[in-house]
């Protein structure tokens, strides 16, 4: 697959780098997760981890509804997903719970 852009996101605490491939698709921009994430026995289903699975390309991408309609928003969402995922891995607090606690919705 060809991406419009590939970029690493480094978490704010500098402990993790995640490579994303950003691609414009028919339904909006997708941030494909190119660095495998080890969930260390935590639930790793797509709902809990906020990932969609692209069967055609055998890759996960960040679940956001609706998908962003521009690259800059997609990059910001990928960064937020990275931070929330890191917290999930460290504390077990799922992404939905974190989002509600931090942003109220």
C-alpha angles and dihedrals in degrees: 000000000000118000128206087223139355119205139165119232114208114203117242092253090052092236100115139036119196122189116218131189111209117208134173110227135175091272099044138282119331128201105210113205105230097171111075113238119216108210093194095223096316118127106286100181116134095251095053094043096041095236133135120207119229102207094188093058098028092233139117122233132191114277112229125152115244101018111239117266096216138044097242092056090046091054091050092050091049089053092049091048089052093052094045091046092051090052090048090053092049101040108016091236104141122236095250091052092049093048092050092047094047102036105018098237 
